[in-house]
Amino acid sequence: MGTPSILLRWQQTPHDLADRLERGARMIKNIIFDMGNVLMRFDDMELAARFVDNQEDQRLLCGHVFSGPEWIALDAGSIDEEQALSSILSALPERLHDAAENVFLNWDRYFEPIQETNDYARSLKQRGYQLYLLSNASVRFARYRAQIPVYDCFDGVIVSAYVQQMKPDRAIYETLLSTYELDPAECFFIDDREENIATARACGMEGVVFTDPASLIRTLEARLRLF
């Protein structure tokens, strides 16, 4: 959940889009958003610094809480939070147990909106586009989803822990498409990870790697203007 790059890596050039039109590219009707670092921002080191002063301890804390196998298993829906916390604490020195528990239990309170992206998403909804959320997240999502300013605009939501499938595996994309009866040729996917966009494209969607709201707006508006 690190800070996004400032560079936008295009998944398609204007020539690619022209080729798609010649091959029968469709009007985009469905805009699919990732959550972390697209709609919401979270700085794990900043949070760790609230509980420990030493930078080495901050890195150790973040590595075990947010980058360890327990975090992945939570997103996959294969363990619960009690199991995850117990495993995390067992791998950390005792002096960091209180800090680790505080970070683990409260990290979502420091999840902050990327307001420009949320505002743009709401404007897309007002223009008649269908909005969807496709995110790798644990079941704690139910606790913090109201913090996403545009959440009330989504026509459908797929969260990894609830379906026990994760990006970039193709299955979770197919679950989204089948659940909401979407034509992939009419879908545009926005995610901050290139491998997740690659799978979306393999499923027949278009997409772009998110880096900042202004670049997203330029890219998506250029695509939407083709029809």
C-alpha positions in Angstrom: 0.0 0.0 0.0 2.9 2.3 -0.8 2.8 5.7 -2.3 1.8 5.6 -6.0 4.4 6.5 -8.7 4.0 9.9 -10.3 4.4 8.4 -13.8 1.4 7.1 -15.8 2.1 3.9 -17.7 -0.4 3.8 -20.6 -1.9 0.4 -21.3 -2.9 1.6 -24.8 -1.6 4.3 -27.2 -3.9 6.4 -29.4 -2.9 4.0 -32.2 -4.0 1.0 -30.1 -7.4 2.7 -29.6 -7.8 3.4 -33.3 -7.0 -0.3 -34.0 -9.6 -1.3 -31.4 -12.2 0.8 -33.1 -11.4 -0.7 -36.5 -11.8 -4.2 -34.9 -15.2 -3.2 -33.4 -14.3 -1.7 -30.0 -17.4 -0.9 -28.0 -18.7 2.1 -26.1 -17.5 2.0 -22.5 -20.5 1.7 -20.1 -18.9 0.3 -17.0 -16.1 1.9 -15.0 -14.4 -0.5 -12.5 -12.3 1.0 -9.6 -9.7 -0.6 -7.4 -9.8 0.9 -3.8 -6.3 1.2 -2.3 -4.2 4.0 -3.7 -7.0 4.7 -6.3 -10.0 5.8 -4.1 -8.3 5.6 -0.7 -4.8 6.3 0.5 -3.0 4.7 3.4 0.6 5.3 4.5 1.7 2.3 6.7 5.0 3.9 7.8 3.2 7.1 8.9 0.8 5.0 11.0 3.7 2.9 12.5 5.4 6.2 13.4 2.5 7.0 15.7 3.4 4.0 17.9 7.2 3.6 17.6 9.9 6.2 17.1 12.7 4.0 15.7 12.6 3.7 11.9 14.0 0.2 12.0 11.2 -0.8 14.3 8.7 1.0 12.1 9.9 -1.0 9.0 9.8 -4.2 11.0 6.3 -3.5 12.2 5.0 -2.7 8.7 6.7 -5.7 7.2 5.0 -8.1 9.6 1.6 -6.4 9.7 1.1 -5.3 6.2 3.5 -7.3 4.0 3.5 -10.7 5.6 1.6 -13.8 4.7 -1.1 -13.0 7.3 -2.2 -9.9 5.4 -2.5 -11.9 2.1 -4.5 -14.6 3.9 -6.9 -12.0 5.4 -7.5 -10.6 1.9 -8.0 -14.1 0.6 -10.5 -14.8 3.3 -8.6 -17.9 4.5 -8.0 -16.8 8.2 -9.7 -14.5 10.6 -8.3 -11.5 12.4 -7.7 -13.3 15.6 -5.6 -15.9 13.9 -3.7 -13.2 11.9 -2.9 -11.1 14.9 -1.7 -14.1 16.9 0.6 -15.1 14.1 2.0 -11.6 13.6 2.8 -11.2 17.3 4.6 -14.5 17.4 7.0 -13.3 14.7 7.8 -9.9 16.4 9.9 -9.1 19.5 7.7 -8.7 22.6 8.7 -5.0 22.9 6.7 -4.4 19.7 3.6 -6.3 20.6 1.5 -3.4 21.9 2.4 -1.3 18.9 1.7 -4.1 16.5 -1.7 -4.8 18.1 -2.6 -1.1 18.0 -1.6 -0.8 14.3 -3.4 -4.0 13.3 -6.6 -3.2 15.1 -6.8 0.5 14.1 -5.1 0.9 10.7 -8.4 1.5 8.8 -9.1 4.5 11.0 -6.2 6.2 9.1 -7.5 5.2 5.6 -8.0 8.6 3.8 -9.9 9.4 0.6 -8.2 10.5 -2.5 -10.8 13.1 -3.0 -10.2 14.0 -6.6 -10.7 10.4 -7.7 -13.9 10.1 -5.6 -15.2 13.3 -7.1 -14.5 12.2 -10.6 -16.1 8.8 -10.0 -19.2 10.6 -8.8 -19.3 12.7 -11.9 -19.1 9.6 -14.0 -22.1 8.2 -12.2 -24.0 11.4 -12.8 -23.2 11.1 -16.5 -24.8 7.7 -16.7 -21.9 5.3 -16.4 -22.2 2.2 -14.2 -19.6 2.1 -11.4 -18.1 -1.0 -9.8 -15.5 -1.7 -7.1 -13.1 -4.7 -7.4 -10.7 -4.8 -4.5 -8.4 -7.1 -2.6 -9.5 -6.5 1.0 -10.4 -8.5 4.2 -13.8 -8.8 5.7 -13.0 -5.6 7.7 -14.1 -3.9 4.6 -17.6 -3.9 6.0 -16.4 -1.7 8.9 -14.7 1.0 6.8 -16.6 1.0 3.5 -18.6 4.1 4.6 -15.3 6.0 4.6 -15.2 5.8 0.8 -16.9 9.0 -0.3 -18.3 7.5 -3.6 -19.4 4.2 -2.1 -23.1 5.0 -2.4 -22.6 5.3 -6.2 -21.4 1.8 -6.8 -23.7 -0.5 -8.8 -21.8 -3.5 -7.6 -18.9 -4.5 -5.3 -16.6 -7.5 -5.3 -14.2 -7.8 -2.4 -11.6 -10.7 -2.4 -12.2 -12.0 1.1 -15.9 -12.5 0.5 -15.5 -14.5 -2.7 -12.1 -16.1 -1.7 -10.5 -15.0 -4.9 -7.8 -12.4 -5.4 -6.4 -10.1 -8.1 -4.5 -10.7 -10.2 -6.0 -14.2 -10.6 -8.5 -14.2 -13.5 -11.3 -15.9 -11.4 -12.2 -12.7 -9.4 -12.6 -10.7 -12.7 -14.8 -13.4 -14.1 -16.8 -13.3 -10.9 -17.4 -9.6 -11.3 -18.4 -10.0 -14.9 -20.8 -12.9 -14.3 -22.3 -11.5 -11.1 -23.3 -8.2 -12.7 -23.7 -9.6 -16.3 -21.1 -7.2 -17.7 -19.7 -7.3 -21.2 -15.9 -7.0 -20.8 -15.7 -5.0 -24.0 -17.8 -2.3 -22.4 -15.6 -2.2 -19.2 -12.7 0.1 -18.2 -10.7 -0.9 -15.2 -8.6 1.4 -13.0 -6.0 -0.1 -10.6 -2.6 1.0 -9.3 -0.9 -2.3 -10.1 0.2 -3.2 -13.6 -0.3 -7.0 -13.1 -4.0 -6.3 -12.2 -4.5 -4.3 -15.3 -2.9 -7.0 -17.4 -5.4 -9.6 -16.2 -8.3 -7.2 -16.9 -7.1 -6.8 -20.4 -6.7 -10.6 -20.8 -10.4 -10.8 -19.8 -11.3 -8.4 -22.6 -11.5 -5.1 -20.7 -9.6 -1.9 -21.3 -7.7 -0.3 -18.4 -5.0 2.0 -17.1 -2.5 1.9 -14.2 -3.5 4.6 -11.8 -0.9 7.0 -10.6 -2.7 10.3 -9.9 -6.2 11.6 -10.5 -5.3 14.2 -13.2 -3.6 11.5 -15.4 -6.6 9.2 -14.9 -9.1 11.9 -16.0 -7.1 12.7 -19.1 -6.7 9.1 -20.1 -10.3 8.0 -19.4 -11.9 11.1 -20.9 -9.9 10.6 -24.1 -11.3 7.1 -24.3 -14.8 8.1 -23.5 -14.7 10.8 -26.2 -14.2 8.1 -28.9 -18.0 7.5 -28.9 
